[in-house]
Amino acid sequence: MDKEWKFSIKDGKEIAMRPAEAADSEGIIKTLKSFSPERSYVLMEQYGKGVESEKDYITAMDTKNNLLLVAMFDSTVIGILEALQSDGGYRPETSHILGIGLHIKGEFRGFGIGLKMLQYAEEWAREQGFKKLEASVFTTNKRSLTLFRKAGFSQECTKVKRIRVGNEFIDEVCIGKWLE
């Protein structure tokens, strides 16, 4: 598998995808903190508290069993996909599973970038010997649910009233894709 994928989106912009490097830390944080309508339902902001801690995180990452993928436009991070081995690989019963988190800057949504990132992650996962991809998406995030379904993920369960935002309780959908 090529480490870097390049493709053009419908408006002619060229997008590159590759595993993240420590130098991407600031761009990753900016992308994670970028505004989107479902922002309050995204839990990835627990990562990337600061540039130095993000650099440390990337540098220390076990890249045999975990993937931090960036999508770039004009040397700017516009998307992040994180694929982490379930339970940190400490439980043999779940070590075949990768948990997926995905975020794309709002102005770059709807161009197929998320689907390409999921395809990259799937190819990488197969090469590493993983058998399953999993993600959890809040029911309010219709766009992400549609994207994952388009990529072949199926709903496995719903965690009812999983998170509270203000006075509203939101369900979480567990979705997965078997790779064999």
C-alpha positions as CSV (number, residue, x, y, z in Angstrom):
1,M,0.0,0.0,0.0
2,D,1.3,3.5,-0.8
3,K,1.7,5.6,2.3
4,E,0.4,8.6,0.5
5,W,-2.8,8.8,-1.6
6,K,-3.7,11.7,-3.7
7,F,-7.0,12.5,-5.4
8,S,-8.9,15.4,-6.8
9,I,-12.3,16.4,-5.5
10,K,-15.1,17.7,-7.8
11,D,-14.0,21.4,-7.7
12,G,-10.4,20.4,-8.8
13,K,-8.7,20.7,-5.5
14,E,-6.0,18.1,-4.9
15,I,-6.2,16.3,-1.6
16,A,-3.4,14.2,-0.1
17,M,-3.7,11.6,2.6
18,R,-0.9,10.1,4.7
19,P,-0.1,9.0,8.2
20,A,0.3,11.9,10.5
21,E,3.7,13.3,11.5
22,A,4.7,15.3,14.6
23,A,4.8,18.4,12.4
24,D,1.1,18.1,11.8
25,S,0.2,18.6,15.4
26,E,-0.9,22.2,15.2
27,G,-3.0,21.4,12.1
28,I,-4.6,18.4,13.8
29,I,-5.6,20.5,16.8
30,K,-7.1,23.3,14.6
31,T,-9.1,20.7,12.6
32,L,-10.4,19.0,15.7
33,K,-11.5,22.3,17.1
34,S,-13.0,23.6,13.9
35,F,-16.7,24.5,14.0
36,S,-19.3,22.1,12.8
37,P,-23.0,21.8,13.6
38,E,-22.5,18.6,15.6
39,R,-19.4,19.8,17.4
40,S,-20.9,19.4,20.8
41,Y,-21.5,15.7,20.2
42,V,-18.0,15.0,19.1
43,L,-15.8,13.5,21.8
44,M,-12.4,13.7,19.9
45,E,-11.6,17.0,21.6
46,Q,-10.2,15.0,24.5
47,Y,-7.2,14.6,22.2
48,G,-5.0,17.5,21.1
49,K,-5.0,19.7,24.2
50,G,-1.8,21.3,23.1
51,V,0.8,21.2,20.3
52,E,3.5,19.6,22.4
53,S,1.3,16.9,23.8
54,E,0.0,16.1,20.4
55,K,3.5,15.8,19.1
56,D,4.3,13.5,21.9
57,Y,1.2,11.5,21.2
58,I,2.1,11.1,17.5
59,T,5.8,10.3,18.2
60,A,4.9,7.6,20.8
61,M,2.1,6.0,18.7
62,D,2.5,2.3,18.0
63,T,2.1,2.6,14.2
64,K,2.0,-1.1,13.7
65,N,-1.4,-1.3,15.5
66,N,-2.7,2.2,15.3
67,L,-3.2,4.8,12.5
68,L,-3.5,8.5,12.7
69,L,-4.3,9.6,9.1
70,V,-4.4,13.2,7.9
71,A,-6.0,14.6,4.8
72,M,-4.2,17.7,3.5
73,F,-5.1,20.5,1.1
74,D,-2.3,23.0,0.3
75,S,-0.2,21.7,3.2
76,T,-3.1,22.3,5.6
77,V,-4.7,19.5,7.6
78,I,-8.4,19.4,6.7
79,G,-9.3,15.9,8.0
80,I,-8.2,13.4,10.6
81,L,-9.0,9.7,10.9
82,E,-7.8,7.9,14.0
83,A,-7.9,4.1,14.0
84,L,-6.9,2.6,17.4
85,Q,-6.5,-1.0,18.3
86,S,-9.3,-2.0,20.7
87,D,-8.3,-2.0,24.4
88,G,-4.8,-0.9,23.4
89,G,-4.1,-4.4,22.2
90,Y,-3.9,-5.7,25.8
91,R,-6.9,-8.1,25.5
92,P,-6.3,-10.8,22.9
93,E,-10.1,-11.3,22.7
94,T,-10.5,-7.8,21.1
95,S,-7.1,-7.2,19.5
96,H,-8.5,-7.8,16.0
97,I,-10.7,-4.7,16.2
98,L,-9.9,-1.1,15.3
99,G,-11.9,1.8,16.7
100,I,-12.4,4.6,14.2
101,G,-12.8,8.3,14.8
102,L,-13.2,10.8,11.9
103,H,-13.4,14.6,11.6
104,I,-13.3,16.7,8.5
105,K,-13.4,20.5,8.4
106,G,-16.9,21.7,7.5
107,E,-15.9,23.4,4.2
108,F,-14.4,20.1,3.0
109,R,-17.4,17.9,3.7
110,G,-19.5,16.5,0.9
111,F,-16.6,16.0,-1.5
112,G,-15.9,12.3,-0.8
113,I,-12.9,12.9,1.4
114,G,-14.3,11.0,4.4
115,L,-15.1,8.0,2.2
116,K,-11.5,8.0,0.8
117,M,-10.1,8.2,4.4
118,L,-12.2,5.2,5.4
119,Q,-11.1,3.3,2.4
120,Y,-7.4,4.1,3.3
121,A,-8.0,2.9,6.8
122,E,-9.7,-0.3,5.7
123,E,-6.8,-1.1,3.3
124,W,-4.3,-0.4,6.1
125,A,-6.2,-2.5,8.6
126,R,-6.3,-5.5,6.2
127,E,-2.6,-5.2,5.7
128,Q,-2.0,-5.2,9.4
129,G,-4.3,-8.3,9.9
130,F,-7.2,-6.6,11.6
131,K,-10.6,-8.2,11.1
132,K,-13.1,-5.5,12.1
133,L,-13.6,-1.8,12.1
134,E,-15.9,-0.1,14.7
135,A,-17.2,3.4,15.3
136,S,-19.7,5.0,17.6
137,V,-21.7,7.9,16.2
138,F,-24.4,10.0,17.9
139,T,-27.8,9.8,16.2
140,T,-27.8,13.6,15.8
141,N,-24.8,13.3,13.5
142,K,-26.7,12.2,10.4
143,R,-24.0,13.1,8.0
144,S,-21.5,10.7,9.7
145,L,-24.0,7.9,9.9
146,T,-24.7,8.2,6.2
147,L,-20.9,8.2,5.4
148,F,-20.2,5.1,7.5
149,R,-23.2,3.3,5.9
150,K,-21.9,4.2,2.5
151,A,-18.5,2.8,3.4
152,G,-20.2,-0.6,4.3
153,F,-20.6,-0.3,8.0
154,S,-23.7,-1.8,9.6
155,Q,-25.5,-0.8,12.8
156,E,-24.8,-3.2,15.7
157,C,-26.5,-1.6,18.6
158,T,-27.9,1.6,20.0
159,K,-26.9,3.0,23.4
160,V,-30.0,4.8,24.4
161,K,-29.6,8.3,26.0
162,R,-25.8,7.8,26.0
163,I,-24.8,11.5,26.4
164,R,-26.5,14.5,27.8
165,V,-26.1,17.9,26.0
166,G,-27.9,20.6,28.0
167,N,-31.2,19.1,28.9
168,E,-31.3,16.7,25.9
169,F,-30.2,13.1,26.0
170,I,-28.7,11.7,22.7
171,D,-28.5,8.1,21.6
172,E,-25.3,6.6,20.3
173,V,-25.2,4.1,17.4
174,C,-22.5,1.4,17.4
175,I,-21.5,0.5,13.8
176,G,-19.0,-2.0,12.5
177,K,-17.6,-3.5,9.4
178,W,-16.2,-7.0,9.2
179,L,-13.2,-7.2,6.9
180,E,-13.3,-10.8,5.8
